[in-house]
């Protein structure tokens, strides 16, 4: 990489660290090219991105961001996975790490909070933003359905009582 490319890369990474909901740092030593392509495509489908970065450049890019505390995670062969949704990147990384023991999640950051491997794991178990929205809509719709059922119940009961009297009079 030439100096201009390095500057551009550092600027781009700096924006990623500032804008992402969460960033996951993992070691990828021993991961084959095919496995890495599979991992990248899974992350892309989920709306995230995977980048391999030089540790020195990543540490420079972290300067001046909220995530600056995670700079000591960048040792060895590291990759960065990030997404706007705070749960997506950890979830995809942990799912891929279950099937591939060569990918080792070492930590990450969510805003100013630096996460260790267990923190990333617990973040991965949380529901995503879309899942939370669906649950919220379901919770809002359920009471409305119950109110409509309760409001219509007395009217239907009254109709049944009137029908019973009408059929009783016809039978007599």
Residue pairs with C-beta under 8 A, 6 or more apart in sequence:
1 9
6 57
9 53
9 57
9 61
10 57
10 60
10 61
11 61
13 51
13 53
13 57
13 58
13 61
13 80
14 61
14 62
14 63
14 64
14 65
16 23
16 49
16 51
16 61
16 80
16 82
17 23
17 61
17 62
17 65
17 66
17 67
17 109
18 65
18 66
19 84
20 82
20 83
20 84
20 89
21 83
21 84
21 85
21 86
21 87
21 88
21 89
21 110
21 111
22 82
22 83
22 85
22 86
22 87
22 88
22 89
22 90
22 108
22 109
22 110
22 123
23 67
23 70
23 80
23 81
23 82
23 89
23 108
23 109
23 110
24 80
24 81
24 82
24 89
24 90
24 93
24 105
24 107
24 108
24 120
25 70
25 73
25 74
25 78
25 79
25 80
25 105
25 106
25 107
25 108
26 78
26 79
26 81
26 93
26 97
26 103
26 104
26 105
26 106
27 76
27 77
27 78
27 79
27 103
27 104
27 106
28 36
28 52
28 77
28 78
28 79
28 102
28 103
29 76
29 77
29 102
30 102
31 39
31 100
31 102
31 103
35 100
35 102
36 50
38 96
39 50
39 92
39 96
39 100
39 103
40 50
42 92
42 95
42 96
43 49
43 50
43 81
43 83
43 89
43 92
43 93
46 83
46 88
46 89
46 91
46 92
47 83
47 84
47 85
47 88
48 81
48 82
48 83
48 85
48 88
48 89
48 92
49 81
49 82
49 83
50 79
50 80
50 81
51 79
51 80
51 81
51 82
52 78
52 79
52 80
53 61
53 74
53 78
53 79
53 80
55 74
55 75
55 76
55 78
58 71
58 74
58 78
58 80
59 71
59 74
62 68
62 70
62 71
66 109
66 111
66 112
67 109
67 111
67 112
67 114
69 109
69 112
69 114
70 107
70 108
70 109
70 114
70 115
73 106
73 107
73 108
78 106
81 89
81 92
81 93
82 89
83 89
85 128
85 129
86 110
86 123
86 129
87 123
87 124
87 126
87 127
87 128
87 129
88 128
89 108
90 105
90 108
90 120
90 121
90 123
90 124
91 123
91 124
91 128
93 103
93 105
93 120
93 124
94 105
94 120
94 121
94 124
95 124
96 103
97 103
97 104
97 105
105 117
105 120
105 121
106 117
107 114
107 115
107 116
107 117
107 119
107 120
108 114
108 115
108 119
108 120
109 115
110 123
113 119
115 123
127 135
